[in-house]
Structure formats: structure tokens, C-alpha cells
């Protein structure tokens, strides 16, 4: 399990029932937006996430539709187990070091 995947799991597990979109998760997790989507796809393919497209009028909203992701029951269990196996330590500056 890579550090970006662990960071994404931690962000998703902050509120497991809440639907989140990619950029929101990237900002919370501190992961580059370009890395987020491959991680989300991998988690969804593993059955850890479910997703849906937002139902909006893109012209009225002035932005593209968002895809929202939410952890499944299996994802909550697997995510918690993955984080329990890989506990972060504190680096000299107080930042998390994996």
C-alpha cells in the first residue's frame, strides 16, 4: 500500500458515509489531483468504493459534472485494516512520516 493510497484512505475514512469528489479528496489528503483518480479507480475496482455521476444541468452550474465516491462496507473494513497495519510516525518537524 503506497503512501498516497493510505492518505486517500485516511481522508475517506474521516466520514465514511459522506460522498466526496476527487478534487475535494485530493485537497484533504494532500495528494496531487493527477494521482487521485487512478487511486479512486483502483479502489472502486477492488469493491472498496462506489461512485455516481452528479445529476446537474452543466450549463446552469457552469461546470462539468462531478463523480462522487463513497466507501463500501468492504472498503471501510479494508481501509481501517490497511491503516492499522501502517501507522505513521512523526518526523523531526512534526509532520507525518510513513
Backbone as a ProteinNet text record, in pm:
[ID]
protein_1_A
[PRIMARY]
XXXXXXXXXXXXXXXXXXXXXXXXXXXXXXXXXXXXXXXXXXXXXXXXXXXXXXXXXXXXXXXXXXXXXXXXXXXXXXXXXXXXXXXXXXXXXXXXXX
[TERTIARY]
85.9	0	90.6	71.7	155.5	108.3	195.7	161	41.1	37.4	-81	-210.7	-205.9	-326.8	-367.2	-269.8	-300.2	-358.7	-304.1	-356.7	-500.4	-528.3	-664.7	-759.3	-715.3	-799.3	-830.3	-728.8	-749.3	-852.5	-843.7	-940.1	-1080.7	-1091.6	-1222.3	-1282.1	-1198.3	-1245.6	-1279	-1244.2	-1281.7	-1433.1	-1505.8	-1652.3	-1694.4	-1691.6	-1709.6	-1842	-1946.4	-2076.3	-2091.2	-2002.1	-2011.1	-1960.7	-2035.8	-1990.8	-1892	-1783.9	-1678.7	-1640.6	-1596.6	-1545.6	-1393.8	-1329.9	-1185.4	-1104.2	-1134.2	-1054.3	-1067.9	-1186.9	-1209	-1121.2	-1117.4	-1033.4	-886	-845.7	-704.9	-659.4	-741.7	-705.7	-697.5	-793.1	-791.3	-674.6	-649.3	-545	-405.5	-395.2	-263.9	-197.2	-278.6	-230.9	-253.2	-159.6	-173	-298.7	-376.6	-500	-479.5	-367.1	-341.1	-321.8	-287.9	-270.6	-400.6	-494.6	-617.9	-702.4	-722.7	-817.5	-772.2	-645.2	-603.6	-624.9	-605.8	-628.9	-777.7	-861.7	-1006.2	-1055.1	-1004.4	-1043	-998.5	-877.3	-827.7	-912.9	-948	-1032.3	-1171.9	-1223.8	-1356.2	-1351.9	-1247.6	-1233.6	-1218.5	-1161.4	-1145.1	-1273.5	-1375.1	-1500.8	-1501.5	-1400.2	-1390.2	-1470.7	-1498.3	-1572.4	-1686.8	-1790.4	-1894.2	-1897.7	-1940.4	-1942.1	-2069.2	-2096.6	-2210.1	-2177.8	-2235.3	-2222.3	-2327.2	-2286.5	-2375.8	-2484.7	-2606.5	-2718.8	-2744.7	-2675.6	-2691.9	-2706.2	-2754.5	-2754	-2619.2	-2530	-2394.1	-2392.9	-2487.5	-2494.3	-2531.9	-2629.4	-2672.8	-2566.8	-2500.5	-2399.2	-2269.6	-2245.5	-2123.5	-1998.3	-2014.7	-1900.7	-1939.8	-1841.5	-1873.2	-1933.5	-1996.4	-2048	-1932.6	-1958.5	-1861	-1899.4	-1798.5	-1822	-1798.4	-1897.9	-1890.4	-1857.6	-1773.3	-1726.9	-1763.3	-1795.4	-1823.3	-1773	-1717.5	-1668.4	-1782.3	-1756.6	-1849.4	-1817.9	-1901.1	-1873.9	-1740.3	-1713.8	-1584.4	-1469.7	-1492.4	-1389.4	-1358	-1460.6	-1438.8	-1354.1	-1391.3	-1317.2	-1173.5	-1156.6	-1023.2	-938.3	-1000	-927.1	-877.3	-962.4	-921	-809.2	-819.9	-715.4	-583	-588.7	-466.2	-400.1	-479.4	-423.3	-369	-432.1	-383.8	-249.2	-228.3	-100.6	12.1	-21.7	80.3	57.2	100.4	85.6	193.8	155	255.8	332.3	455.1	534.1	554.6	600.4	623.2	768.1	788	921.7	970.3	1095.2	1155.2	1073.8	1017.7	941	797.2	760	624	530.2	581.4	498.3	491.4	385.5	372.6	477.4	541.4	637.3	592.7	583.8	535	651.2
-117.1	0	123.4	208.4	327.4	438.5	534.1	647.6	724.7	759.2	830.1	751.3	619.5	538.9	542.5	536	543.9	680.1	785.5	919.8	932.9	874.4	876.6	798.4	683.3	604.7	682.2	746.9	824.6	935.5	1003.6	1109.5	1051.7	940.3	877.2	828.6	779.2	725.3	833.2	957.9	1066.9	1074.2	1045.3	1040.5	938.9	810.3	704.3	708.1	762.4	763.8	881.8	977.8	1100	1076.1	1125.2	1121.2	1234.9	1204.1	1302.8	1298.5	1410.5	1411.9	1424.2	1392.6	1377.9	1495.7	1616.7	1732.3	1758.7	1741.7	1757.5	1658.9	1534.4	1433.8	1465.9	1512.8	1547	1655.2	1756.2	1865.9	1818.8	1737.9	1690.2	1594.9	1506.6	1405.7	1461.8	1574.4	1628.6	1550.4	1497.1	1417.2	1497.7	1488.9	1559.9	1511.7	1605.8	1566.4	1460.6	1463.6	1363.8	1223.5	1212.9	1081.5	1028.6	1117.6	1078.6	983.4	1015.2	937.1	793.1	767.3	626.5	550.1	616.9	553	523.8	620.7	600.1	487.4	481.4	373.6	238.2	231.9	106.2	63.2	158	125.7	81.7	147.5	109	-30.1	-57.9	-190.9	-300.7	-266.1	-363	-379.9	-297.4	-304.8	-222.5	-138.6	-56	72.7	116.2	240.1	214.1	297.5	305.6	450.2	471.8	608.4	633.4	762.2	804.5	939.8	965.4	1096.9	1190.4	1311.2	1414.3	1441.9	1463	1493.1	1643.3	1715.5	1861	1903.4	2023.5	2086.7	2157.8	2103.9	2159.2	2303	2338.3	2476	2571.7	2533.1	2619.4	2625.2	2512.7	2508.2	2576.4	2580.4	2643.7	2562.1	2432.4	2343.7	2202	2117.3	1978.6	1902.4	1791	1703.3	1647.9	1625.8	1561.7	1415.4	1333.2	1194.3	1189	1140.5	1129.8	986.3	972.8	842.7	827.5	702.2	670.9	530	511.7	380.2	280.8	158.7	48.9	-9	-101	-167.5	-240.3	-307	-375.4	-275.1	-158.7	-56	1.4	18	68.2	-31.4	-157.4	-261.5	-273.1	-280.2	-294.8	-170	-52.7	71.5	83.5	49.9	53.9	-46.2	-163.7	-265.2	-218.3	-158.1	-109.1	-0.1	91.1	198.3	143.9	42.9	-16	-84.9	-143.3	-210	-110.6	8.4	108	234.3	237	353.9	455.8	582.1	685.3	721.5	764.9	816.7	965.8	1034.8	1178.7	1205	1283.9	1325.3	1435.9	1476.8	1579.2	1707.5	1748	1873.2	1858.8	1740.4	1719.8	1671.1	1662.9	1616.4	1464.7	1411.4	1266.8	1208.8	1103.3	1031.5	885.8	829.4	691.2	597.8
0	0	0	-98.8	-111.8	-17.5	5.8	91.7	36	-94.7	-144.3	-123.1	-138	-115.4	31.8	120.7	263.5	299.9	241.6	266.1	216.3	100.9	46.5	137	185	275.2	402.1	456.2	578.1	553.9	439.2	406.7	390.1	321.7	301.5	433.3	522	648.7	751.7	724.2	815.4	832.6	725.9	729.5	623.5	657.2	557.6	481	539.5	471.8	375.3	384.6	303.1	162.1	64.5	-73.9	-96.4	-166.9	-192.4	-339.2	-393.5	-530.9	-527.4	-638.4	-645.4	-596.2	-641.4	-601.3	-451.8	-399.2	-254.9	-177.6	-221.9	-157.4	-171.4	-289.3	-312.5	-215.9	-197.8	-107.8	37	79.8	218	242.7	146.6	164	140.4	70.3	36.6	-75.1	-164.4	-277.8	-405.3	-497.4	-624.8	-698.4	-755	-823.4	-932.5	-999.8	-1103.6	-1048.5	-921.9	-857.6	-798.7	-773.3	-704.7	-787.6	-913.2	-992.9	-1017.3	-1045.4	-1055.7	-924.6	-811.9	-682.3	-664.4	-695.8	-682.9	-772.8	-894.1	-986	-931.1	-878.1	-821.2	-701.8	-615.1	-500.1	-544.5	-647.4	-697.2	-760.3	-836.4	-897.8	-793.3	-678.7	-570.2	-489.5	-516.9	-443.8	-316.1	-298.4	-177.7	-188.1	-309.3	-333.7	-428.8	-414.5	-515.9	-562	-686	-737.2	-815.5	-831.9	-913.3	-973.6	-1089.8	-1151.9	-1095	-1071.1	-1020.5	-1123.3	-1077.6	-1165.6	-1162.3	-1251.4	-1258.5	-1404.1	-1423.2	-1553.9	-1565.3	-1648.3	-1655.4	-1706.6	-1791.3	-1840.8	-1728.9	-1649.3	-1538.8	-1429	-1403.2	-1297.1	-1340.3	-1470.5	-1520.7	-1494.6	-1477.3	-1453.7	-1495.5	-1516.8	-1551.6	-1433	-1464.2	-1359.1	-1276.7	-1151.7	-1063.9	-1045.4	-1027.3	-988.4	-838.3	-767	-621.8	-582.3	-481.7	-432.7	-286.1	-249.2	-109.2	-81.6	35.5	75	89.2	46.9	71.2	208.7	255.6	383.8	377	263.5	245.8	246.1	185.2	180.4	317.6	398.4	534.7	612.6	604.6	676.3	625.9	494	435.4	459.7	450.3	473.7	616	710	851.2	877.8	817.9	835.9	775.6	657.1	592	675.3	730	812.1	944	998	1123.3	1103.7	986.2	956.3	935.2	890.3	855.2	935.1	1058	1144.5	1111.5	1090	1062.6	1189.1	1169.6	1281.5	1258.9	1358.9	1347	1309.1	1205	1162.4	1255.9	1239.1	1325.6	1327.8	1214.4	1207.2	1252.8	1303	1347.9	1239.1	1116	1005.6	1007.7	949.8	943.2	848.4	890	805.5	802	683.8	670	664.7
[MASK]
++++++++++++++++++++++++++++++++++++++++++++++++++++++++++++++++++++++++++++++++++++++++++++++++++

